[in-house]
Amino acid sequence: MDQILVTLIGLLGISFTYWYFLGKREKTVVAGDAIDIVVEGGYSPDVISVKQGKLTRLNFLRRDTNSCLEEVVLPDFKIRKTLPLNQKVTVEIIPKQAGQYSFSCGMGMYHGKIIVSDGAAPGKNIPN
């Protein structure tokens, strides 16, 4: 009986660990001409789909007083912007190539992703 109980508890622990760490799915938000990104304990939304060659405005609004989130960095676009508390800061990008591009806070602790599509399959969720 003890072996069965230990086995069941072990299986429950493994299932919970898998669900918690690997079971989360990214939700991709499709951006039109502009998208609002709330900066509070991270970025929301943190995965954004945009079209290749189209001007897109990323409107960051920082609500978190954490000093790490005072800055947003888009290294592939050579952009670094300061995000004042409770003020909207617009970052304009025109992605030239399809692919995935990251953005993060100034310290690299909080991350987001921009998925650039060539327009063939807009609005699909793309797994990581």
WOJOHU-V782165 format. One record per residue. N is the residue number from 1. RES is the residue in three letters. PHI is phi in degrees with one decimal (* if undefined). PSI is psi in radians with two decimals (none if undefined). OMEGA is omega as a letter, one per 30 degrees, with the letter a starting at -180 (NA if undefined). Layout:
n->{N:N}
res->{RES:RES}
phi->{PHI:PHI}
psi->{PSI:PSI}
omega->{OMEGA:OMEGA}
This chain:
n->{1:2:3:4:5:6:7:8:9:10:11:12:13:14:15:16:17:18:19:20:21:22:23:24:25:26:27:28:29:30:31:32:33:34:35:36:37:38:39:40:41:42:43:44:45:46:47:48:49:50:51:52:53:54:55:56:57:58:59:60:61:62:63:64:65:66:67:68:69:70:71:72:73:74:75:76:77:78:79:80:81:82:83:84:85:86:87:88:89:90:91:92:93:94:95:96:97:98:99:100:101:102:103:104:105:106:107:108:109:110:111:112:113:114:115:116:117:118:119:120:121:122:123:124:125:126:127:128}
res->{MET:ASP:GLN:ILE:LEU:VAL:THR:LEU:ILE:GLY:LEU:LEU:GLY:ILE:SER:PHE:THR:TYR:TRP:TYR:PHE:LEU:GLY:LYS:ARG:GLU:LYS:THR:VAL:VAL:ALA:GLY:ASP:ALA:ILE:ASP:ILE:VAL:VAL:GLU:GLY:GLY:TYR:SER:PRO:ASP:VAL:ILE:SER:VAL:LYS:GLN:GLY:LYS:LEU:THR:ARG:LEU:ASN:PHE:LEU:ARG:ARG:ASP:THR:ASN:SER:CYS:LEU:GLU:GLU:VAL:VAL:LEU:PRO:ASP:PHE:LYS:ILE:ARG:LYS:THR:LEU:PRO:LEU:ASN:GLN:LYS:VAL:THR:VAL:GLU:ILE:ILE:PRO:LYS:GLN:ALA:GLY:GLN:TYR:SER:PHE:SER:CYS:GLY:MET:GLY:MET:TYR:HIS:GLY:LYS:ILE:ILE:VAL:SER:ASP:GLY:ALA:ALA:PRO:GLY:LYS:ASN:ILE:PRO:ASN}
phi->{*:-62.1:-65.5:-66.3:-63.8:-63.9:-63.8:-62.9:-64.1:-62.9:-64.5:-64.3:-63.9:-64.8:-62.4:-63.8:-60.9:-61.0:-61.6:-68.2:-93.8:-111.6:-84.7:-74.5:-112.6:-75.9:-104.8:-92.1:-104.5:-84.0:-92.9:-88.2:-75.2:-150.6:-145.9:-93.1:-120.5:-86.8:-105.3:-153.9:68.2:135.2:-116.7:-135.8:-74.7:-107.7:-127.5:-126.9:-104.6:-131.2:-93.0:-63.3:78.2:-106.7:-65.1:-128.4:-103.9:-99.6:-98.5:-91.1:-126.5:-86.6:-113.0:-98.3:-81.1:-56.2:-64.5:-63.0:-90.1:-71.1:-140.9:-120.6:-126.1:-118.4:-61.1:-69.2:-104.0:54.4:-121.5:-140.8:-127.5:-81.6:-113.4:-63.0:-62.0:58.7:-129.1:-77.2:-121.0:-99.9:-117.1:-103.1:-131.1:-130.5:-69.4:-87.3:-128.2:-68.2:147.9:-113.7:-129.2:-96.7:-137.2:-155.0:-74.7:-61.5:-94.8:76.8:-88.9:-114.5:-130.8:-144.4:-139.7:-111.3:-103.8:-101.8:-110.3:-82.5:96.5:-70.1:-136.4:-68.6:83.3:-83.4:-77.0:-109.3:-69.4:-73.7}
psi->{-0.71:-0.69:-0.67:-0.76:-0.78:-0.70:-0.79:-0.76:-0.71:-0.76:-0.68:-0.71:-0.75:-0.75:-0.77:-0.76:-0.79:-0.83:-0.79:-0.77:-0.61:-0.25:-0.16:2.37:2.49:2.45:2.08:2.25:2.22:2.20:2.45:-2.15:-0.46:2.74:2.45:2.28:2.03:2.26:1.72:1.77:0.38:-2.76:2.36:1.96:2.76:-0.14:2.10:2.34:2.25:2.86:2.49:2.36:0.04:2.36:2.21:2.35:2.12:1.95:1.83:2.30:1.86:2.14:-0.10:2.32:-0.07:2.17:-0.41:-0.55:0.19:-0.17:2.54:2.42:2.23:1.50:-0.63:-0.38:0.06:0.83:2.35:2.05:2.46:2.40:1.65:2.60:2.31:0.52:2.36:2.27:2.17:2.30:2.18:2.30:2.61:1.60:2.21:-0.46:2.55:2.64:-2.94:2.33:2.37:2.75:2.71:3.04:3.01:-0.49:-0.09:0.33:-0.54:2.39:2.73:3.02:2.41:2.12:2.06:2.12:2.73:0.06:-0.09:-0.63:1.19:2.58:0.04:2.50:2.26:2.07:2.75:none}
omega->{l:a:l:l:l:l:l:l:l:l:l:l:l:l:l:l:l:a:a:a:a:a:a:l:l:l:a:l:a:a:l:l:a:l:l:l:l:a:a:a:a:a:l:f:a:l:a:l:l:a:l:l:a:l:l:l:l:a:a:l:a:l:a:a:l:a:l:a:l:a:l:a:l:a:a:l:a:a:l:a:l:a:l:a:l:l:l:l:a:l:l:l:l:a:a:a:l:l:l:a:a:l:a:l:a:a:l:a:a:a:l:a:l:l:a:l:l:l:a:a:a:l:l:l:a:a:a:NA}
